[in-house]
Amino acid sequence: MTPISFSPWDMFLNAGPVVRCVMILLAVASLLTWTVFIAKSVELLRVRLKLQKAEKALEEANTLDLGEEWTRGNSSIAHTLVMAAETERKRSADIPDDSEGLKERIVLHLERLEAAEGRRLLRGTGVLATIGATSPFIGLFGTVWGIMTSFTGIAASKATSLAVVAPGIAEALLATALGLVAAIPAVVIYNHLARQTASCRAQVADLTALVMRLVSRDLGRTQMLMAQGNIVRLGPQARDVRTAAGE
């Protein structure tokens, strides 16, 4: 009697077409999980380094214009935040006495940019949650189908020996094992990437606060110059002029 091999590869080859398709699907899901893990880990590492560099530049900047200049070569969201604040400030140049309103409009714009960046950082991780939630049930489906096939074969052959049903049951249980192999890393990796993404989002929030600090500082300087008479309003916009005492 030829000995029966119970190696995973032989059980895969001897499994029925439905169980084999389930195993292939779970193997693809596992491969996708590790691909997402590697790709997102590299992406988040680069994002964190760029955000740290941008945070340092904005921390050292004294004005919004300097912040724009020092983050110009940074491909992170920092330059986008600074340009959004600068654009809103230029558009509100005809409302010189509306400092609080300007701050509010800039905050609203930066909050939307911050939320969009958070969604971008989470992109691709949703598939991990799907794999972690569905893989055990897909594997269980393959197991149930394989056991049904085994018992159907027993009924057809009218054999009651355990040796007859054991190979089919083992092949069916392999589907459940593959389901767990795909699901457990997916859940762990998803939680890990969620923590890394939350850290990056916190850095983006810090950048938003730094940009608002520069905006507030510039507005404070403008108000001080207006109080000293160094700025007069000519038409709809404000211009710097020499004071009479300085001429």
NUKEMI-505368 format. One record per residue: x, y negated, z of N, C-alpha, C in turn; residue in one letter. Coordinates in steps of 0.02 Angstrom, whole numbers, plus 50000, padded with zeros to 5 digits. Each point is the difference from the previous one (the first is absolute). Example, Ala and Ser with C-alpha at 12.3 -4.5 7.8 and 13.67 -1.06 7.14 Angstrom:
# residues 2
506605028450390499554994150000500454994050000A499824994749964500424994150003499614994550037S
This chain:
# residues 247
500435006050000499574994050000500444993850000M499864995549955500414993949994499864995550059T500534997750035499894995650058499724993349977P499564997350042499684993549985500434994450029I500164995049958500404994450023499544994550027S500184997450058499604994750031500394993450002F500464999049953500344993649996499524994849972S500074993650019499524994949976499944999849924P500565000749965499974999649928499625005949970W500125006050025499645005949975499264999650017D499844997550059499294999250018499674994949955M500364994849981499734995049954499865003149932F500485004049975499915003149935499445005149999L499905003450056499485005250003499314997350019N499964993650018499364997150020499554999149940A499364999450014499514998949947500064993049971G499684998749943500074993549967499764994150043P499465000850037499744994650041500484998450057V500235005250035500474999050055500654997149974V500215002349942500634997449971499934992649984R499424998049973499894992849985500014995950065C499715002750053500014996550064500714999150025V500415005349994500694999550022500394994949960M499894999949935500354995149957499794992950019I499354999050012499764993450020500314997750066L500065004550047500314998350065500744998649993L500335003849956500724998749989500104993249968A499574998149953500054993449969499874994550052V499515001250044499854995150052500594999150047A500335005550017500594999650044500564996249965S500115001349936500524996449963499844992649996L499364998349990499794993049997500124996550067L499875003650054500104997250067500734997950010T500475004349983500704998450010500244994749950W499704999849941500184994849952499794993150025T499384999650027499764993750028500434998050060V500195004850040500414998550059500664996949981F500345002949951500654997449979499924993149968I499514999449955499914993649964499814994450047A499525001250045499784994750046500534998450052K500385004950021500534998750048500524995249971S500205001349938500484995649966499704993149990V499374999849978499674993549989499954995950064E499785003150055499914996450062500674997850030L500525004149989500674998050024500234993749964L499914999849935500204994049961499584994050021R499355001050011499574994550020500224997150067V500165004450048500204997750066500654995949996R500475002349960500634996349993499894993149969L499584999749949499864993649968499624995350047K499535002750038499634995950047500444997450056L500475004050023500474997750051500434994449974Q500235000649938500414994749970499604993649991K499375000749977499584994249991499834996750066A499885004150051499844997250066500594995950028E500605002549988500594996350023500064993349963K499865000149935500054993849960499484994950023A499385002250011499494995350022500124997650071L500315004250041500164998050068500514994350001E500465000349952500534994949998499804993849960E499485000749959499784994249959499694994750045A500104993749981499744994450039499394996949968N499915001149935499424997349964499725005449955T499394998949976499695004849954500385000349934L500274994349978500385000049938500635004450006D500344999550057500585004350011499795007350004L499445001450031499755006950003499865002749931G499724995949956499875002149931500655001449964E500494995850011500655000949965500365006250025E499995001250065500395005550028499665006849991W499355000049984499665006449987499885001249926T500264995649958499865000549928500275006449971R500585002350022500285006249973499775006250035G499564999350050499745005850037499365002449966N500005006449981499425002849964499445002350046S500044998450064499475001850046499434995049995S499515000750044499424995550000500174993250029I500604999250030500174993850034499964994049952A500285000649942499994994449952499294998549978H499595005249993499304998949981499634996150054T500135001550062499684996450055500214992650001L500644998849991500254993250000499714996149941V499995003049941499734996649941499264998750008M499635004650033499294998850011499894993950044A500414999550053499954994150044500194993649963A500525000449960500234994149963499484997949949E499695004949966499494998449950499394996750031T499785002650057499424997050035500174993050024E500614999050023500204993350023499994995049943R500225002049940499994995649943499294998549977K499575005150003499314999049979499624995550048R500244999750062499674995850050500354993350009S500424998149953500384993850006499544993950001A499405000649972499544994349999499584999650063D500155004350050499644999850064500534999350055I500324994250006500584999450044499845000450074P499394998550020499824999950071499655006450023D500075005449961499655006250015500505005550018D500424998750049500515004950019499705006550025S499504999650043499695006050027499645004049945E499674996449955499675003449944500505003549955G500574996649989500535003049959500265006450032L500124999750065500245006050035499495005749994K499374998350007499485005249996499985003249931E500064995949948499985002749932500615004449986R500584997950025500605003949990499955006750038I499754999850061499925006150039499535004949965V499454997549973499535004449965500335003349940L500394996149963500355002849941500525005150022H500384998450051500525004750022499715006450028L499434999450033499675006150027499795004749945E499754997249944499815004349944500605003249968R500554996349994500625002949973500275005450046L499954998850065500245005050049499585006449996E499354999249993499565005949994500145003949936A500124996349945500165003449937500655003850004A500494997150035500645003550008499925006350042E499574999650051499865005950041499695005649959G499544998349956499695005149956500525002849952R500444995849976500525002549954500475004950035R500184998550062500445004450037499685006850015L499345000150008499655006350014499855004049937L500134997049942499835003449938500395006649993R499665005349985500325006549990499965004550061G499844997150059499985004250060499325003250010T499494997549966499335002950007499975007249977G500425001849950500005006949976500255004850054V500424997650045500245004250055499435001750047L499584995150015499425001250043499535005049968A499914999549934499565004749965500285007050002T500665000649988500315006650001499965003050070I500154996050051499985002550068499305002350022G499494996649974499315001750020499715005949962A500205000849937499675005049957500415006549991T500654999750008500415006049986499805006150041S499884999350066499795006050038499365003149973P499534995949978499375002749975500095003149931F500444997249959500155003049935500325006850010I500495000350047500315006450015499505005050028G499544997750041499495004450028499535002749945L499854995749952499605002349944500355005649963F500654999249988500385005449966500015006350041G500054999450066500005005950043499335003649998T499464996250006499335003149998499885003449933V500204996749947499905003049933500425006449993W500614999850024500425006049995499745005850041G499754998650060499725005450042499375002849968I499584995649973499405002449964500205004649943M500514998149962500235004249945500265006750025T500364999950056500275006250028499455004750021S499504997550036499465004350022499575002449941F499944995949949499655002349940500375005849968T500674999449998500405005549973499945006450041G499964999350067499915005950043499345003449985I499484995949992499345002849987499995003649932A500354997249952500015003149934500395006549999A500565000250036500425006150001499795005050053S499544997950046499755004350053500575002850043K500524995950009500575001950042499964996050065A500115003350055499954996750066500684999250033T500555001649966500664999650030500214992750007S500334998350055500254993250011500544998249949L500375004949977500524998749951499724997449935A499375001549986499694997649938499824992650005V499754998050058499764993150008500554995350024V500535002650031500514995750029500334995349950A500225002249941500334995349954499544994249981P499365001349985499554994649981499894995050056G499945002650062499894995550057500634995950012I500585003049994500634996350009500074994549948A499835001549938500044994949948499514994350014E499415001850026499504994850016500234995650058A500305003150051500234996250058500594995449981L500375001849948500544995749978499734993249978L499404999849972499694993649980499894995550060A499775002950056499914996050061500674997450025T500515004249998500674997850022500254994249957A499905000549935500214994549956499604993750013L499375000850018499594994250017500284996350061G500215003850050500304996950059500684996949984L500385003449958500664997449980499924993349964V499464999249962499894993749965499704994750046A499575002150046499634995150041500424997150056A500375004250036500374997550059500514994749982I500455001049951500464994549982499644993849974P499445001049965499644994149973499754995650057A499735003050053499754996150057500574996550036V500555003750012500574997150036500304994349959V500095001049936500304994949957499544993949994I499345001249996499544994449996500044995650063Y500035003150058500054996150062500674996350003N500535003249977500664996749999499994993949954H499745000849940499984994449953499534994550024L499465001950035499554995050027500354995650052A500425003250041500384996050050500514995549965R500345002549948500484995949964499654994249965Q499425001349972499624994749966499774994850049T499795002150059499794995250052500584995650020A500605002850003500594996050016500134994849946S499945001949937500104995249946499464994650000C499385001950016499474995050003500124995150057R500285002450054500174995450055500534995149978A500495002349960500524995549975499694994749953Q499525002149959499674995249956499624994850041V499685002250054499654995350044500494995050031A500615002450017500514995550027500204994849947D500065002249937500174995349947499454994749992L499375002250005499454995249996500054994850055T500165002250060500084995350055500584995249988A500545002449972500584995749986499834994849947L499625002149949499804995249947499554994650030V499535002050042499564995150032500394995350046M500535002550031500414995750042500354994749958R500245002049941500324995149955499504994949975L499395002349984499484995449978499834995050055V499915002550060499844995650056500574995050013S500615002349993500584995650011500024994449948R499875001849936500004994949947499444995150010D499415002450019499444995550011500134995450059L500335002650051500184995850058500484994549980G500485001549958500474994849976499634994749960R499545002449957499624995249958499594995350043T499675002750051499604995850044500434995150039Q500595002150020500454995650036500224994249956M500175001649936500214994749954499434995149986L499405002649994499424995649989499894995550061M500095002850059499914996050061500534994550005A500605001349974500534995050002499964995049944Q499545001149953499934995449944500455001449943G500335005849998500455001749945499635002949940N499375001450008499605002749945499374995849996I499864997649940499374996449987499635003749946V499354999349999499595003449950499904995449940R500185002449942499904996349938499565004449956L499384997949991499545004249962499835006250039G499895005649964499795006150034500565003750034P500644998549987500555003750028500444995550043Q500405003350043500464996450044500694999849970A500354994450010500684999349974500444997150055R500645001949996500494997150045500224993249973D500014995250045500234993349981500464997550055V500374995149983500444996950049499584995450044R500145000050063499664995450046500294993049991T499594995250021500224993149991500624998550042A500065003450057500584998850042500635002749970A499935005149958500605003149973500234996749936G499614995649972500214996949937500464994150013E
